[in-house]
Amino acid sequence: MYSIMPRFFSDFHSFCKTVLLSVLVICCFGCNGGRKTEPLDIFTPPSLKDVVSEVAELFRNNYRVPVNINVVDIDKVDCELFGDVLFCDRQDVAEQLQQGGCVAATLPISYISPVLVVKRETSENFHSFDDFVNMDMKVAIPQNDPKLQEVATRYSAGSLHWNTMDLDLTGSLNEQLEKNGMDAILSWDYLVPQDDDELRGIPLPPYPGNTQTISVLVLTACKDVPVYQAFLETLTSKAGRDIFNKHNITTVFH
């Protein structure tokens, strides 16, 4: 009895919450054919565009809510951004927006870790970060990512040459390795799928403060509370988690 009933009430509570959200969203639409005059405005950096698009499609199919997806340069986002939800893969930007008072709520999605991105064909004998330390290798650091620059300062031992460069981590990392004459690029693990045929990510040794947080920020300009709540429910559902996992992003919610 004691092991079954709590789980029953937990499942029943989740079921009731889902039904209530559905009713609230439908009430927001009135009787206008299930169509909402103002769509849910979602902002995302290029690095998260694919996964956000799939989650938005899942939400659209579940609730018949129109969605606008806007790809933005995360470095240029400020409190003048007018919309509902922002996906953010930069903690420094999220903190600036929170301090500016334009964030109503924050939901962490995933904690990502730094990796050295190298070509598979030239790194067959390298199995860990220690294998690279004394190899006199040139490593590129994206100049627009303060967190990765901070990480690089912690691993300055050995003969690695850290080079701060203007890199686009959302483009082809393989092309950028060749273009800039680098042996490796310091990047984030989710940007290098484990089954990538050309590249592999070498994890850096664990260090406090190395991780970065991918979050979804509910903006204070958000128009409809029931709608964004329904969107967050979709995002954290099993179907939503499966979408993130497919894109090499391990969610913190279960």
The 8 nearest C-alpha neighbors of each residue, nearest first, counted from 0:
[[1, 3, 2, 4, 5, 6, 7, 8],
 [0, 2, 3, 4, 5, 6, 7, 8],
 [3, 1, 0, 4, 5, 6, 7, 8],
 [4, 2, 0, 6, 1, 5, 7, 8],
 [3, 5, 7, 6, 1, 0, 2, 8],
 [6, 4, 8, 7, 3, 9, 2, 1],
 [5, 7, 9, 4, 8, 3, 10, 2],
 [8, 6, 4, 10, 5, 9, 11, 3],
 [7, 9, 11, 5, 10, 6, 12, 4],
 [10, 8, 6, 12, 7, 11, 5, 13],
 [11, 9, 13, 7, 12, 8, 6, 14],
 [10, 12, 8, 14, 13, 9, 7, 15],
 [13, 11, 9, 15, 14, 10, 8, 16],
 [14, 12, 16, 10, 11, 15, 17, 9],
 [13, 15, 11, 17, 12, 16, 10, 18],
 [16, 14, 18, 12, 17, 13, 19, 11],
 [15, 17, 19, 13, 14, 18, 12, 20],
 [16, 18, 20, 14, 15, 19, 13, 21],
 [17, 19, 15, 21, 16, 20, 22, 14],
 [20, 18, 16, 22, 21, 17, 15, 23],
 [21, 19, 23, 17, 22, 18, 229, 24],
 [20, 22, 18, 24, 19, 23, 25, 17],
 [21, 23, 19, 25, 20, 24, 26, 18],
 [24, 22, 26, 20, 25, 21, 225, 19],
 [23, 25, 27, 21, 26, 22, 226, 225],
 [24, 26, 22, 28, 27, 23, 21, 29],
 [25, 27, 23, 29, 28, 24, 22, 30],
 [28, 26, 24, 25, 29, 23, 35, 225],
 [27, 29, 25, 35, 26, 33, 34, 30],
 [30, 28, 26, 27, 31, 25, 33, 32],
 [29, 31, 32, 28, 33, 26, 34, 25],
 [32, 30, 33, 29, 34, 28, 35, 36],
 [31, 33, 34, 30, 28, 29, 35, 63],
 [34, 32, 31, 28, 30, 63, 35, 25],
 [35, 33, 32, 31, 28, 36, 64, 63],
 [34, 36, 28, 37, 38, 64, 33, 65],
 [35, 37, 38, 34, 28, 65, 31, 64],
 [38, 36, 35, 39, 65, 222, 40, 66],
 [39, 37, 65, 66, 40, 35, 67, 36],
 [38, 40, 66, 67, 41, 83, 65, 37],
 [41, 39, 67, 82, 83, 38, 66, 68],
 [42, 40, 84, 68, 85, 67, 69, 83],
 [43, 41, 85, 69, 70, 68, 84, 86],
 [42, 44, 86, 70, 85, 71, 48, 47],
 [43, 45, 71, 46, 70, 47, 73, 72],
 [46, 44, 48, 47, 70, 169, 43, 71],
 [45, 47, 169, 44, 48, 168, 49, 190],
 [48, 46, 45, 50, 49, 44, 51, 43],
 [47, 49, 45, 51, 50, 46, 52, 43],
 [50, 48, 52, 51, 47, 53, 46, 45],
 [49, 51, 53, 52, 47, 48, 243, 54],
 [52, 50, 54, 48, 53, 49, 47, 55],
 [53, 51, 55, 49, 50, 54, 48, 56],
 [52, 54, 56, 50, 55, 51, 57, 49],
 [55, 53, 57, 51, 56, 52, 239, 58],
 [56, 54, 58, 52, 53, 57, 51, 59],
 [55, 57, 59, 53, 58, 54, 60, 52],
 [56, 58, 54, 60, 55, 59, 61, 53],
 [59, 57, 55, 61, 56, 60, 233, 62],
 [60, 58, 63, 56, 64, 62, 57, 61],
 [59, 61, 57, 63, 58, 62, 56, 64],
 [62, 60, 58, 59, 63, 57, 64, 233],
 [61, 63, 64, 59, 60, 58, 21, 24],
 [64, 62, 59, 60, 61, 65, 33, 34],
 [63, 65, 59, 62, 66, 35, 34, 38],
 [66, 64, 38, 59, 39, 63, 35, 67],
 [67, 65, 39, 38, 40, 64, 68, 55],
 [66, 68, 40, 41, 39, 38, 69, 65],
 [69, 67, 41, 42, 40, 66, 70, 52],
 [68, 70, 42, 41, 71, 43, 67, 40],
 [69, 71, 43, 44, 42, 45, 68, 48],
 [72, 70, 44, 73, 43, 69, 42, 45],
 [71, 73, 74, 75, 44, 76, 70, 45],
 [72, 74, 76, 75, 44, 71, 92, 87],
 [75, 73, 72, 76, 92, 143, 77, 71],
 [76, 74, 73, 72, 77, 71, 92, 80],
 [75, 77, 73, 74, 80, 72, 78, 71],
 [78, 76, 79, 80, 75, 96, 95, 92],
 [79, 77, 80, 101, 96, 99, 76, 100],
 [78, 80, 77, 81, 76, 101, 82, 220],
 [79, 81, 78, 77, 82, 76, 220, 218],
 [82, 80, 220, 79, 83, 78, 218, 221],
 [81, 83, 40, 220, 221, 84, 80, 218],
 [82, 84, 221, 40, 218, 217, 41, 220],
 [83, 85, 217, 41, 216, 218, 42, 82],
 [86, 84, 42, 216, 215, 41, 43, 87],
 [85, 87, 215, 43, 214, 42, 216, 84],
 [86, 88, 214, 89, 213, 215, 85, 93],
 [89, 87, 213, 212, 214, 90, 86, 211],
 [88, 90, 92, 91, 87, 93, 213, 212],
 [91, 89, 93, 92, 94, 212, 211, 88],
 [90, 92, 94, 93, 89, 95, 145, 146],
 [91, 93, 95, 94, 90, 89, 96, 74],
 [94, 92, 90, 96, 95, 91, 97, 89],
 [93, 95, 97, 91, 92, 96, 90, 98],
 [96, 94, 92, 98, 97, 93, 99, 91],
 [97, 95, 99, 93, 94, 98, 101, 78],
 [98, 96, 94, 102, 100, 99, 95, 101],
 [99, 97, 95, 100, 96, 94, 101, 102],
 [100, 98, 96, 97, 101, 95, 78, 102],
 [99, 101, 97, 98, 102, 96, 78, 103],
 [100, 102, 219, 78, 99, 218, 96, 97],
 [103, 101, 218, 97, 219, 104, 100, 217],
 [102, 104, 219, 218, 217, 101, 105, 216],
 [105, 103, 217, 102, 216, 106, 218, 219],
 [106, 104, 216, 215, 217, 107, 214, 103],
 [105, 107, 215, 214, 108, 216, 104, 217],
 [108, 106, 214, 109, 213, 215, 105, 212],
 [107, 109, 214, 250, 213, 251, 106, 215],
 [110, 108, 250, 213, 251, 212, 249, 107],
 [109, 111, 212, 211, 210, 213, 112, 108],
 [110, 112, 211, 210, 212, 109, 188, 187],
 [111, 113, 210, 187, 188, 211, 209, 114],
 [114, 112, 187, 186, 188, 203, 202, 185],
 [115, 113, 202, 201, 200, 186, 187, 188],
 [114, 116, 185, 201, 200, 184, 183, 117],
 [115, 117, 200, 184, 183, 199, 114, 185],
 [118, 116, 183, 198, 199, 115, 119, 200],
 [119, 117, 198, 120, 121, 197, 122, 199],
 [118, 120, 198, 122, 121, 197, 199, 123],
 [119, 121, 118, 122, 123, 197, 198, 117],
 [122, 120, 119, 118, 123, 117, 124, 125],
 [123, 121, 125, 119, 124, 120, 118, 117],
 [122, 124, 125, 121, 119, 120, 126, 118],
 [125, 123, 122, 126, 121, 130, 127, 119],
 [126, 124, 122, 130, 123, 127, 131, 128],
 [125, 127, 124, 130, 128, 201, 123, 122],
 [128, 126, 129, 130, 125, 201, 202, 131],
 [127, 129, 130, 131, 203, 201, 202, 132],
 [130, 128, 132, 131, 127, 133, 126, 204],
 [131, 129, 128, 127, 125, 132, 126, 133],
 [132, 130, 134, 129, 128, 133, 125, 136],
 [131, 133, 157, 129, 134, 159, 130, 158],
 [132, 134, 158, 157, 131, 135, 159, 130],
 [133, 135, 131, 136, 132, 158, 159, 130],
 [136, 134, 158, 159, 133, 137, 160, 132],
 [135, 137, 159, 134, 182, 160, 138, 158],
 [138, 136, 160, 182, 181, 159, 161, 183],
 [137, 139, 183, 161, 184, 160, 181, 162],
 [138, 140, 184, 162, 163, 161, 185, 164],
 [139, 141, 163, 185, 162, 164, 142, 184],
 [142, 140, 166, 164, 143, 144, 165, 163],
 [141, 143, 164, 163, 165, 144, 140, 166],
 [144, 142, 141, 145, 165, 74, 166, 164],
 [143, 145, 146, 147, 142, 141, 148, 89],
 [146, 144, 148, 147, 149, 143, 142, 91],
 [145, 147, 149, 148, 144, 150, 211, 209],
 [148, 146, 150, 149, 145, 144, 151, 140],
 [149, 147, 145, 151, 150, 146, 140, 144],
 [148, 150, 146, 147, 151, 152, 145, 153],
 [149, 151, 147, 148, 152, 153, 209, 146],
 [152, 150, 148, 153, 154, 149, 147, 155],
 [153, 151, 150, 149, 154, 155, 148, 147],
 [154, 152, 151, 150, 155, 149, 156, 206],
 [155, 153, 151, 152, 156, 150, 157, 159],
 [154, 156, 152, 153, 157, 151, 159, 161],
 [157, 155, 154, 158, 132, 159, 153, 133],
 [158, 156, 132, 133, 159, 155, 135, 134],
 [157, 159, 135, 133, 132, 160, 134, 156],
 [160, 158, 136, 135, 132, 157, 137, 161],
 [159, 161, 137, 138, 136, 158, 162, 135],
 [160, 162, 138, 139, 137, 159, 163, 140],
 [163, 161, 139, 140, 138, 164, 160, 137],
 [164, 162, 140, 142, 139, 141, 161, 165],
 [163, 165, 141, 142, 166, 140, 162, 139],
 [164, 166, 142, 141, 167, 163, 143, 140],
 [167, 165, 141, 164, 168, 142, 175, 140],
 [166, 168, 169, 170, 165, 141, 172, 171],
 [169, 167, 170, 166, 172, 186, 171, 46],
 [168, 170, 46, 167, 45, 171, 190, 172],
 [171, 169, 168, 167, 172, 175, 174, 46],
 [170, 172, 174, 173, 175, 169, 168, 167],
 [173, 171, 175, 174, 170, 176, 168, 184],
 [172, 174, 176, 171, 175, 177, 198, 118],
 [175, 173, 177, 171, 172, 176, 178, 170],
 [174, 176, 178, 172, 177, 173, 179, 171],
 [177, 175, 181, 173, 174, 179, 178, 180],
 [176, 178, 174, 180, 175, 179, 173, 181],
 [179, 177, 175, 176, 180, 174, 181, 173],
 [178, 180, 181, 176, 177, 175, 139, 174],
 [179, 181, 177, 178, 176, 182, 175, 137],
 [182, 180, 176, 137, 179, 183, 138, 139],
 [183, 181, 137, 136, 138, 117, 176, 180],
 [182, 184, 138, 117, 116, 181, 115, 139],
 [185, 183, 139, 116, 138, 115, 186, 140],
 [184, 186, 115, 140, 114, 139, 116, 183],
 [185, 187, 114, 113, 184, 115, 116, 188],
 [188, 186, 113, 114, 112, 189, 190, 111],
 [187, 189, 190, 112, 191, 114, 113, 111],
 [190, 188, 247, 191, 248, 187, 192, 111],
 [191, 189, 188, 187, 192, 186, 247, 46],
 [190, 192, 189, 188, 200, 193, 199, 195],
 [193, 191, 195, 194, 247, 190, 189, 246],
 [194, 192, 195, 191, 199, 200, 247, 198],
 [193, 195, 192, 196, 199, 191, 198, 197],
 [196, 194, 192, 193, 197, 198, 199, 191],
 [197, 195, 198, 194, 119, 199, 193, 118],
 [198, 196, 119, 195, 118, 199, 173, 120],
 [199, 197, 118, 119, 117, 195, 196, 116],
 [198, 200, 117, 116, 119, 118, 191, 201],
 [199, 201, 116, 114, 115, 191, 202, 117],
 [200, 202, 115, 114, 127, 128, 116, 203],
 [203, 201, 114, 200, 113, 115, 204, 128],
 [202, 204, 114, 128, 205, 113, 201, 115],
 [203, 205, 206, 202, 128, 129, 127, 154],
 [206, 204, 203, 207, 209, 202, 112, 208],
 [205, 207, 209, 208, 204, 203, 210, 153],
 [208, 206, 209, 205, 210, 204, 150, 153],
 [207, 209, 210, 206, 211, 150, 205, 146],
 [210, 208, 206, 207, 150, 112, 211, 113],
 [211, 209, 112, 111, 208, 110, 212, 113],
 [210, 212, 111, 110, 90, 112, 209, 213],
 [213, 211, 110, 109, 214, 90, 111, 88],
 [212, 214, 88, 109, 108, 87, 107, 110],
 [215, 213, 107, 108, 87, 106, 86, 212],
 [214, 216, 86, 106, 85, 105, 87, 107],
 [217, 215, 105, 85, 84, 104, 218, 86],
 [216, 218, 84, 104, 103, 102, 83, 105],
 [217, 219, 102, 220, 103, 83, 221, 84],
 [218, 220, 103, 101, 102, 221, 217, 83],
 [219, 221, 218, 82, 81, 83, 222, 101],
 [222, 220, 83, 219, 218, 82, 223, 217],
 [221, 223, 220, 83, 224, 82, 39, 219],
 [224, 222, 226, 225, 221, 227, 27, 83],
 [223, 225, 226, 227, 228, 222, 221, 229],
 [226, 224, 228, 223, 227, 24, 23, 229],
 [227, 225, 229, 228, 223, 224, 24, 230],
 [226, 228, 230, 229, 224, 225, 231, 223],
 [229, 227, 225, 231, 230, 226, 224, 232],
 [228, 230, 232, 226, 227, 231, 20, 225],
 [229, 231, 227, 233, 228, 232, 234, 58],
 [232, 230, 234, 228, 233, 229, 235, 227],
 [233, 231, 229, 235, 230, 234, 236, 228],
 [234, 232, 230, 236, 231, 235, 239, 58],
 [233, 235, 239, 231, 232, 236, 230, 54],
 [236, 234, 232, 233, 239, 240, 231, 237],
 [237, 235, 239, 233, 238, 234, 232, 240],
 [236, 238, 240, 239, 241, 235, 253, 234],
 [237, 239, 241, 236, 240, 242, 233, 234],
 [238, 240, 234, 236, 242, 237, 241, 235],
 [241, 239, 237, 243, 242, 238, 235, 236],
 [240, 242, 244, 238, 239, 243, 237, 245],
 [241, 243, 245, 239, 240, 244, 238, 246],
 [244, 242, 248, 246, 240, 245, 241, 50],
 [243, 245, 248, 241, 247, 246, 242, 249],
 [246, 244, 242, 243, 247, 241, 248, 50],
 [245, 247, 243, 244, 248, 50, 242, 189],
 [248, 246, 244, 189, 245, 192, 249, 243],
 [249, 247, 244, 243, 246, 189, 250, 109],
 [250, 248, 244, 109, 247, 243, 251, 110],
 [249, 251, 109, 108, 252, 248, 240, 243],
 [252, 250, 109, 108, 253, 249, 107, 110],
 [251, 253, 250, 235, 108, 240, 109, 107],
 [252, 251, 250, 235, 237, 240, 236, 249]]
